[in-house]
Amino acid sequence: MVTVDFKQEKHNLIICLLMIAISLLFLFYMGCSMVHSTKLFWESCQIERWLE
């Protein structure tokens, strides 16, 4: 009984750590994508035209 509970807790911990790693990688990817697209947007706009 104790061994089964310990294995279940270990399994849950592994799944939890895996989900945290995947979510952090996803957030990093989305952040990099947003920075890249924002940079491209500002490079494509002519700021002088906006300031006139």
PDB file of N, CA, C and O in Angstrom:
ATOM      1  N   MET A   1       0.817  -1.189   0.000  1.00  0.00           N
ATOM      2  CA  MET A   1       0.000   0.000   0.000  1.00  0.00           C
ATOM      3  C   MET A   1       0.865   1.258   0.000  1.00  0.00           C
ATOM      4  O   MET A   1       0.629   2.191  -0.767  1.00  0.00           O
ATOM      5  N   VAL A   2       1.872   1.264   0.876  1.00  0.00           N
ATOM      6  CA  VAL A   2       2.751   2.424   0.961  1.00  0.00           C
ATOM      7  C   VAL A   2       3.545   2.571  -0.330  1.00  0.00           C
ATOM      8  O   VAL A   2       3.759   3.690  -0.797  1.00  0.00           O
ATOM      9  N   THR A   3       3.984   1.464  -0.911  1.00  0.00           N
ATOM     10  CA  THR A   3       4.760   1.513  -2.147  1.00  0.00           C
ATOM     11  C   THR A   3       3.928   2.054  -3.291  1.00  0.00           C
ATOM     12  O   THR A   3       4.428   2.821  -4.113  1.00  0.00           O
ATOM     13  N   VAL A   4       2.667   1.667  -3.354  1.00  0.00           N
ATOM     14  CA  VAL A   4       1.781   2.148  -4.414  1.00  0.00           C
ATOM     15  C   VAL A   4       1.566   3.650  -4.277  1.00  0.00           C
ATOM     16  O   VAL A   4       1.598   4.375  -5.271  1.00  0.00           O
ATOM     17  N   ASP A   5       1.347   4.124  -3.046  1.00  0.00           N
ATOM     18  CA  ASP A   5       1.165   5.554  -2.820  1.00  0.00           C
ATOM     19  C   ASP A   5       2.421   6.332  -3.191  1.00  0.00           C
ATOM     20  O   ASP A   5       2.336   7.402  -3.794  1.00  0.00           O
ATOM     21  N   PHE A   6       3.584   5.801  -2.832  1.00  0.00           N
ATOM     22  CA  PHE A   6       4.842   6.474  -3.140  1.00  0.00           C
ATOM     23  C   PHE A   6       5.061   6.539  -4.647  1.00  0.00           C
ATOM     24  O   PHE A   6       5.499   7.567  -5.164  1.00  0.00           O
ATOM     25  N   LYS A   7       4.764   5.461  -5.351  1.00  0.00           N
ATOM     26  CA  LYS A   7       4.912   5.459  -6.809  1.00  0.00           C
ATOM     27  C   LYS A   7       3.956   6.452  -7.449  1.00  0.00           C
ATOM     28  O   LYS A   7       4.320   7.132  -8.409  1.00  0.00           O
ATOM     29  N   GLN A   8       2.724   6.545  -6.924  1.00  0.00           N
ATOM     30  CA  GLN A   8       1.752   7.486  -7.466  1.00  0.00           C
ATOM     31  C   GLN A   8       2.208   8.925  -7.236  1.00  0.00           C
ATOM     32  O   GLN A   8       2.083   9.765  -8.127  1.00  0.00           O
ATOM     33  N   GLU A   9       2.738   9.214  -6.043  1.00  0.00           N
ATOM     34  CA  GLU A   9       3.231  10.555  -5.752  1.00  0.00           C
ATOM     35  C   GLU A   9       4.433  10.893  -6.625  1.00  0.00           C
ATOM     36  O   GLU A   9       4.553  12.023  -7.098  1.00  0.00           O
ATOM     37  N   LYS A  10       5.317   9.936  -6.843  1.00  0.00           N
ATOM     38  CA  LYS A  10       6.478  10.150  -7.699  1.00  0.00           C
ATOM     39  C   LYS A  10       6.026  10.397  -9.138  1.00  0.00           C
ATOM     40  O   LYS A  10       6.570  11.260  -9.826  1.00  0.00           O
ATOM     41  N   HIS A  11       5.041   9.645  -9.581  1.00  0.00           N
ATOM     42  CA  HIS A  11       4.503   9.815 -10.928  1.00  0.00           C
ATOM     43  C   HIS A  11       3.875  11.205 -11.066  1.00  0.00           C
ATOM     44  O   HIS A  11       4.086  11.881 -12.073  1.00  0.00           O
ATOM     45  N   ASN A  12       3.108  11.632 -10.065  1.00  0.00           N
ATOM     46  CA  ASN A  12       2.492  12.954 -10.100  1.00  0.00           C
ATOM     47  C   ASN A  12       3.540  14.061 -10.111  1.00  0.00           C
ATOM     48  O   ASN A  12       3.368  15.068 -10.797  1.00  0.00           O
ATOM     49  N   LEU A  13       4.618  13.886  -9.363  1.00  0.00           N
ATOM     50  CA  LEU A  13       5.689  14.872  -9.325  1.00  0.00           C
ATOM     51  C   LEU A  13       6.372  14.991 -10.681  1.00  0.00           C
ATOM     52  O   LEU A  13       6.666  16.100 -11.128  1.00  0.00           O
ATOM     53  N   ILE A  14       6.627  13.877 -11.333  1.00  0.00           N
ATOM     54  CA  ILE A  14       7.258  13.887 -12.648  1.00  0.00           C
ATOM     55  C   ILE A  14       6.357  14.587 -13.661  1.00  0.00           C
ATOM     56  O   ILE A  14       6.828  15.401 -14.455  1.00  0.00           O
ATOM     57  N   ILE A  15       5.072  14.277 -13.635  1.00  0.00           N
ATOM     58  CA  ILE A  15       4.118  14.924 -14.544  1.00  0.00           C
ATOM     59  C   ILE A  15       4.061  16.423 -14.270  1.00  0.00           C
ATOM     60  O   ILE A  15       4.043  17.223 -15.206  1.00  0.00           O
ATOM     61  N   CYS A  16       4.032  16.805 -13.006  1.00  0.00           N
ATOM     62  CA  CYS A  16       3.980  18.211 -12.637  1.00  0.00           C
ATOM     63  C   CYS A  16       5.218  18.950 -13.135  1.00  0.00           C
ATOM     64  O   CYS A  16       5.093  20.035 -13.703  1.00  0.00           O
ATOM     65  N   LEU A  17       6.394  18.396 -12.937  1.00  0.00           N
ATOM     66  CA  LEU A  17       7.632  19.035 -13.398  1.00  0.00           C
ATOM     67  C   LEU A  17       7.676  19.127 -14.918  1.00  0.00           C
ATOM     68  O   LEU A  17       8.147  20.124 -15.466  1.00  0.00           O
ATOM     69  N   LEU A  18       7.195  18.108 -15.592  1.00  0.00           N
ATOM     70  CA  LEU A  18       7.146  18.118 -17.051  1.00  0.00           C
ATOM     71  C   LEU A  18       6.199  19.207 -17.555  1.00  0.00           C
ATOM     72  O   LEU A  18       6.524  19.920 -18.504  1.00  0.00           O
ATOM     73  N   MET A  19       5.050  19.336 -16.933  1.00  0.00           N
ATOM     74  CA  MET A  19       4.099  20.371 -17.338  1.00  0.00           C
ATOM     75  C   MET A  19       4.649  21.776 -17.080  1.00  0.00           C
ATOM     76  O   MET A  19       4.428  22.681 -17.885  1.00  0.00           O
ATOM     77  N   ILE A  20       5.357  21.963 -15.979  1.00  0.00           N
ATOM     78  CA  ILE A  20       5.968  23.261 -15.691  1.00  0.00           C
ATOM     79  C   ILE A  20       7.030  23.589 -16.732  1.00  0.00           C
ATOM     80  O   ILE A  20       7.102  24.722 -17.206  1.00  0.00           O
ATOM     81  N   ALA A  21       7.855  22.607 -17.092  1.00  0.00           N
ATOM     82  CA  ALA A  21       8.895  22.832 -18.096  1.00  0.00           C
ATOM     83  C   ALA A  21       8.278  23.185 -19.448  1.00  0.00           C
ATOM     84  O   ALA A  21       8.753  24.095 -20.127  1.00  0.00           O
ATOM     85  N   ILE A  22       7.237  22.478 -19.839  1.00  0.00           N
ATOM     86  CA  ILE A  22       6.583  22.756 -21.124  1.00  0.00           C
ATOM     87  C   ILE A  22       5.955  24.150 -21.105  1.00  0.00           C
ATOM     88  O   ILE A  22       6.055  24.884 -22.089  1.00  0.00           O
ATOM     89  N   SER A  23       5.314  24.521 -20.004  1.00  0.00           N
ATOM     90  CA  SER A  23       4.681  25.844 -19.943  1.00  0.00           C
ATOM     91  C   SER A  23       5.730  26.952 -19.969  1.00  0.00           C
ATOM     92  O   SER A  23       5.502  27.987 -20.594  1.00  0.00           O
ATOM     93  N   LEU A  24       6.868  26.766 -19.309  1.00  0.00           N
ATOM     94  CA  LEU A  24       7.922  27.778 -19.353  1.00  0.00           C
ATOM     95  C   LEU A  24       8.514  27.911 -20.750  1.00  0.00           C
ATOM     96  O   LEU A  24       8.791  29.021 -21.204  1.00  0.00           O
ATOM     97  N   LEU A  25       8.708  26.791 -21.430  1.00  0.00           N
ATOM     98  CA  LEU A  25       9.197  26.855 -22.808  1.00  0.00           C
ATOM     99  C   LEU A  25       8.199  27.560 -23.714  1.00  0.00           C
ATOM    100  O   LEU A  25       8.594  28.338 -24.581  1.00  0.00           O
ATOM    101  N   PHE A  26       6.906  27.295 -23.522  1.00  0.00           N
ATOM    102  CA  PHE A  26       5.875  27.950 -24.320  1.00  0.00           C
ATOM    103  C   PHE A  26       5.865  29.454 -24.070  1.00  0.00           C
ATOM    104  O   PHE A  26       5.790  30.239 -25.015  1.00  0.00           O
ATOM    105  N   LEU A  27       5.941  29.861 -22.802  1.00  0.00           N
ATOM    106  CA  LEU A  27       5.960  31.285 -22.478  1.00  0.00           C
ATOM    107  C   LEU A  27       7.202  31.961 -23.055  1.00  0.00           C
ATOM    108  O   LEU A  27       7.117  33.085 -23.549  1.00  0.00           O
ATOM    109  N   PHE A  28       8.345  31.297 -22.999  1.00  0.00           N
ATOM    110  CA  PHE A  28       9.567  31.846 -23.580  1.00  0.00           C
ATOM    111  C   PHE A  28       9.422  32.012 -25.085  1.00  0.00           C
ATOM    112  O   PHE A  28       9.819  33.035 -25.643  1.00  0.00           O
ATOM    113  N   TYR A  29       8.856  31.009 -25.739  1.00  0.00           N
ATOM    114  CA  TYR A  29       8.643  31.073 -27.190  1.00  0.00           C
ATOM    115  C   TYR A  29       7.700  32.219 -27.559  1.00  0.00           C
ATOM    116  O   TYR A  29       7.970  32.968 -28.498  1.00  0.00           O
ATOM    117  N   MET A  30       6.594  32.358 -26.823  1.00  0.00           N
ATOM    118  CA  MET A  30       5.639  33.422 -27.113  1.00  0.00           C
ATOM    119  C   MET A  30       6.255  34.797 -26.865  1.00  0.00           C
ATOM    120  O   MET A  30       6.008  35.735 -27.624  1.00  0.00           O
ATOM    121  N   GLY A  31       7.044  34.919 -25.820  1.00  0.00           N
ATOM    122  CA  GLY A  31       7.704  36.189 -25.536  1.00  0.00           C
ATOM    123  C   GLY A  31       8.681  36.567 -26.631  1.00  0.00           C
ATOM    124  O   GLY A  31       8.712  37.718 -27.064  1.00  0.00           O
ATOM    125  N   CYS A  32       9.478  35.613 -27.084  1.00  0.00           N
ATOM    126  CA  CYS A  32      10.430  35.883 -28.167  1.00  0.00           C
ATOM    127  C   CYS A  32       9.697  36.236 -29.451  1.00  0.00           C
ATOM    128  O   CYS A  32      10.130  37.116 -30.195  1.00  0.00           O
ATOM    129  N   SER A  33       8.605  35.562 -29.709  1.00  0.00           N
ATOM    130  CA  SER A  33       7.826  35.838 -30.907  1.00  0.00           C
ATOM    131  C   SER A  33       7.226  37.237 -30.853  1.00  0.00           C
ATOM    132  O   SER A  33       7.223  37.946 -31.859  1.00  0.00           O
ATOM    133  N   MET A  34       6.723  37.638 -29.701  1.00  0.00           N
ATOM    134  CA  MET A  34       6.144  38.970 -29.564  1.00  0.00           C
ATOM    135  C   MET A  34       7.205  40.051 -29.728  1.00  0.00           C
ATOM    136  O   MET A  34       6.958  41.065 -30.381  1.00  0.00           O
ATOM    137  N   VAL A  35       8.374  39.847 -29.146  1.00  0.00           N
ATOM    138  CA  VAL A  35       9.454  40.830 -29.269  1.00  0.00           C
ATOM    139  C   VAL A  35       9.888  40.944 -30.720  1.00  0.00           C
ATOM    140  O   VAL A  35      10.103  42.048 -31.221  1.00  0.00           O
ATOM    141  N   HIS A  36      10.017  39.805 -31.398  1.00  0.00           N
ATOM    142  CA  HIS A  36      10.439  39.811 -32.798  1.00  0.00           C
ATOM    143  C   HIS A  36       9.425  40.525 -33.683  1.00  0.00           C
ATOM    144  O   HIS A  36       9.802  41.339 -34.526  1.00  0.00           O
ATOM    145  N   SER A  37       8.140  40.226 -33.499  1.00  0.00           N
ATOM    146  CA  SER A  37       7.129  40.845 -34.347  1.00  0.00           C
ATOM    147  C   SER A  37       7.003  42.339 -34.051  1.00  0.00           C
ATOM    148  O   SER A  37       6.773  43.130 -34.967  1.00  0.00           O
ATOM    149  N   THR A  38       7.150  42.735 -32.793  1.00  0.00           N
ATOM    150  CA  THR A  38       7.100  44.151 -32.458  1.00  0.00           C
ATOM    151  C   THR A  38       8.285  44.891 -33.075  1.00  0.00           C
ATOM    152  O   THR A  38       8.136  46.006 -33.574  1.00  0.00           O
ATOM    153  N   LYS A  39       9.449  44.271 -33.038  1.00  0.00           N
ATOM    154  CA  LYS A  39      10.638  44.876 -33.642  1.00  0.00           C
ATOM    155  C   LYS A  39      10.437  45.052 -35.144  1.00  0.00           C
ATOM    156  O   LYS A  39      10.762  46.105 -35.693  1.00  0.00           O
ATOM    157  N   LEU A  40       9.909  44.037 -35.810  1.00  0.00           N
ATOM    158  CA  LEU A  40       9.658  44.138 -37.247  1.00  0.00           C
ATOM    159  C   LEU A  40       8.624  45.224 -37.552  1.00  0.00           C
ATOM    160  O   LEU A  40       8.751  45.945 -38.542  1.00  0.00           O
ATOM    161  N   PHE A  41       7.602  45.341 -36.703  1.00  0.00           N
ATOM    162  CA  PHE A  41       6.585  46.359 -36.912  1.00  0.00           C
ATOM    163  C   PHE A  41       7.186  47.751 -36.836  1.00  0.00           C
ATOM    164  O   PHE A  41       6.923  48.586 -37.702  1.00  0.00           O
ATOM    165  N   TRP A  42       7.990  48.014 -35.813  1.00  0.00           N
ATOM    166  CA  TRP A  42       8.563  49.346 -35.657  1.00  0.00           C
ATOM    167  C   TRP A  42       9.597  49.639 -36.731  1.00  0.00           C
ATOM    168  O   TRP A  42       9.777  50.793 -37.120  1.00  0.00           O
ATOM    169  N   GLU A  43      10.280  48.603 -37.216  1.00  0.00           N
ATOM    170  CA  GLU A  43      11.226  48.823 -38.310  1.00  0.00           C
ATOM    171  C   GLU A  43      10.494  49.121 -39.615  1.00  0.00           C
ATOM    172  O   GLU A  43      10.998  49.874 -40.447  1.00  0.00           O
ATOM    173  N   SER A  44       9.320  48.542 -39.801  1.00  0.00           N
ATOM    174  CA  SER A  44       8.588  48.763 -41.039  1.00  0.00           C
ATOM    175  C   SER A  44       7.889  50.121 -41.057  1.00  0.00           C
ATOM    176  O   SER A  44       7.656  50.684 -42.127  1.00  0.00           O
ATOM    177  N   CYS A  45       7.556  50.648 -39.888  1.00  0.00           N
ATOM    178  CA  CYS A  45       6.922  51.963 -39.818  1.00  0.00           C
ATOM    179  C   CYS A  45       7.989  53.041 -39.943  1.00  0.00           C
ATOM    180  O   CYS A  45       9.116  52.888 -39.473  1.00  0.00           O
ATOM    181  N   GLN A  46       7.611  54.107 -40.575  1.00  0.00           N
ATOM    182  CA  GLN A  46       8.527  55.237 -40.628  1.00  0.00           C
ATOM    183  C   GLN A  46       8.112  56.201 -39.525  1.00  0.00           C
ATOM    184  O   GLN A  46       7.053  56.825 -39.589  1.00  0.00           O
ATOM    185  N   ILE A  47       8.952  56.306 -38.531  1.00  0.00           N
ATOM    186  CA  ILE A  47       8.618  57.101 -37.358  1.00  0.00           C
ATOM    187  C   ILE A  47       8.492  58.582 -37.732  1.00  0.00           C
ATOM    188  O   ILE A  47       7.681  59.298 -37.145  1.00  0.00           O
ATOM    189  N   GLU A  48       9.279  59.041 -38.693  1.00  0.00           N
ATOM    190  CA  GLU A  48       9.201  60.445 -39.089  1.00  0.00           C
ATOM    191  C   GLU A  48       7.804  60.771 -39.624  1.00  0.00           C
ATOM    192  O   GLU A  48       7.279  61.860 -39.394  1.00  0.00           O
ATOM    193  N   ARG A  49       7.210  59.806 -40.343  1.00  0.00           N
ATOM    194  CA  ARG A  49       5.870  60.021 -40.887  1.00  0.00           C
ATOM    195  C   ARG A  49       4.850  60.145 -39.750  1.00  0.00           C
ATOM    196  O   ARG A  49       3.924  60.951 -39.834  1.00  0.00           O
ATOM    197  N   TRP A  50       5.016  59.361 -38.704  1.00  0.00           N
ATOM    198  CA  TRP A  50       4.094  59.411 -37.570  1.00  0.00           C
ATOM    199  C   TRP A  50       4.252  60.707 -36.780  1.00  0.00           C
ATOM    200  O   TRP A  50       3.281  61.207 -36.213  1.00  0.00           O
ATOM    201  N   LEU A  51       5.470  61.255 -36.739  1.00  0.00           N
ATOM    202  CA  LEU A  51       5.718  62.449 -35.949  1.00  0.00           C
ATOM    203  C   LEU A  51       5.253  63.729 -36.639  1.00  0.00           C
ATOM    204  O   LEU A  51       5.101  64.755 -35.977  1.00  0.00           O
ATOM    205  N   GLU A  52       5.025  63.695 -37.938  1.00  0.00           N
ATOM    206  CA  GLU A  52       4.622  64.906 -38.669  1.00  0.00           C
ATOM    207  C   GLU A  52       3.176  65.274 -38.425  1.00  0.00           C
ATOM    208  O   GLU A  52       2.692  66.266 -38.969  1.00  0.00           O
TER     209      GLU A  52
END
